[in-house]
Amino acid sequence: MFSHVMVGSNDVERSRRFYDALFSKEAMQDDKGRLAYRNKGAVFMVTRPIDGQPACCANGGTVGFNFDSPEEVDEWHRRGVEAGGTSIEDPPGYRELPFGKLYLAYLRDPDGNKLCGLHRPEQ
């Protein structure tokens, strides 16, 4: 359904260090300075706001990333905290939700954007 997600940053180089560590890969960067990370046909991007105003996180917004196992979610979360992210909400683990059982971990990146690592076990 989604082609890409883009978040704003006030310090793209700081974001590069964080997201390179979080995703265990280096960003591609275009001629406008935007960072792009590709995985399984989707693209996650980081940019300075094009209107020149400061970047701010979306209140109520979350960017979710799919993983193949709880262990991958835990590793993603660990890398994010070590790279300067902040662990938020409950510790990584299973949640029983109306959408089914999910393994979730939440972080805020250095600009305050809310990120979620998600694994959907086979039902």
C-alpha positions as CSV (number, residue, x, y, z in Angstrom):
1,M,0.0,0.0,0.0
2,F,2.8,2.5,0.9
3,S,5.5,3.5,-1.5
4,H,7.6,5.5,1.0
5,V,7.6,7.4,4.3
6,M,9.6,10.6,4.9
7,V,10.4,12.3,8.2
8,G,11.9,15.7,8.8
9,S,15.2,16.3,10.5
10,N,17.0,19.5,11.7
11,D,20.4,17.7,11.5
12,V,20.6,15.3,8.6
13,E,24.1,14.2,9.4
14,R,23.0,13.3,13.0
15,S,20.0,11.4,11.4
16,R,22.4,9.6,9.0
17,R,24.5,8.3,11.9
18,F,21.3,7.2,13.8
19,Y,19.5,5.6,10.8
20,D,22.7,4.0,9.4
21,A,23.2,2.3,12.7
22,L,19.5,1.5,13.1
23,F,19.2,-0.2,9.7
24,S,22.8,-1.6,9.6
25,K,23.3,0.0,6.2
26,E,24.4,3.3,4.7
27,A,21.9,5.7,3.3
28,M,21.7,6.6,-0.3
29,Q,21.7,10.4,-0.6
30,D,20.3,12.4,-3.5
31,D,21.4,15.8,-4.9
32,K,19.0,17.6,-2.5
33,G,20.6,16.0,0.6
34,R,17.7,13.6,1.3
35,L,18.6,10.2,2.8
36,A,16.9,7.1,1.5
37,Y,16.9,3.5,2.9
38,R,15.3,0.8,0.8
39,N,14.0,-2.6,1.9
40,K,11.6,-5.0,0.3
41,G,10.3,-2.5,-2.2
42,A,9.6,0.3,0.4
43,V,11.7,3.4,1.0
44,F,12.2,5.3,4.2
45,M,13.5,8.9,3.7
46,V,14.9,11.7,5.9
47,T,15.1,15.3,4.8
48,R,15.3,18.9,6.0
49,P,11.8,20.4,5.5
50,I,11.5,21.9,2.1
51,D,9.6,25.0,3.4
52,G,12.6,26.0,5.4
53,Q,10.8,25.7,8.8
54,P,12.1,23.6,11.6
55,A,11.4,19.9,11.5
56,C,9.1,18.6,14.2
57,C,7.6,15.1,14.9
58,A,4.0,14.3,14.3
59,N,1.9,14.1,17.4
60,G,0.2,10.7,17.1
61,G,2.3,9.7,14.1
62,T,4.3,6.5,14.0
63,V,6.5,5.0,11.3
64,G,6.4,1.2,11.5
65,F,9.0,-1.2,10.1
66,N,8.2,-4.9,9.5
67,F,10.6,-7.6,10.7
68,D,10.7,-11.4,10.2
69,S,11.2,-12.3,13.9
70,P,11.1,-11.0,17.4
71,E,14.9,-11.3,17.5
72,E,15.2,-8.9,14.5
73,V,12.9,-6.4,16.3
74,D,15.0,-6.6,19.5
75,E,18.3,-6.1,17.5
76,W,16.7,-3.1,15.7
77,H,15.6,-1.6,19.0
78,R,19.1,-2.2,20.6
79,R,20.9,-0.6,17.7
80,G,18.5,2.4,17.9
81,V,19.1,3.0,21.6
82,E,22.9,2.6,21.1
83,A,22.8,5.2,18.3
84,G,21.1,7.8,20.3
85,G,17.4,6.9,20.1
86,T,15.1,6.8,23.1
87,S,13.2,3.7,24.0
88,I,9.6,4.6,24.7
89,E,6.3,2.9,25.8
90,D,6.5,-0.6,27.1
91,P,9.7,-2.7,26.7
92,P,9.9,-4.7,23.4
93,G,7.5,-7.7,23.6
94,Y,4.2,-9.3,22.5
95,R,1.0,-7.4,22.7
96,E,-2.5,-8.8,22.4
97,L,-4.4,-6.2,20.3
98,P,-7.7,-6.2,18.4
99,F,-5.5,-6.6,15.3
100,G,-4.1,-9.8,16.6
101,K,-0.9,-10.7,18.5
102,L,2.1,-8.5,17.6
103,Y,5.7,-8.2,18.8
104,L,6.4,-4.5,19.1
105,A,9.2,-2.2,20.1
106,Y,9.1,1.6,20.1
107,L,11.8,4.3,19.7
108,R,12.1,8.0,19.2
109,D,14.8,9.1,16.8
110,P,17.0,12.1,17.7
111,D,14.5,14.5,16.1
112,G,11.6,13.0,18.1
113,N,10.0,11.0,15.3
114,K,8.2,7.9,16.7
115,L,9.3,4.6,15.2
116,C,8.0,1.1,15.7
117,G,9.6,-2.3,15.0
118,L,6.9,-4.9,14.3
119,H,6.8,-8.7,13.9
120,R,3.5,-10.4,13.1
121,P,3.6,-14.0,14.2
122,E,1.7,-16.5,12.1
123,Q,-1.8,-16.7,13.5
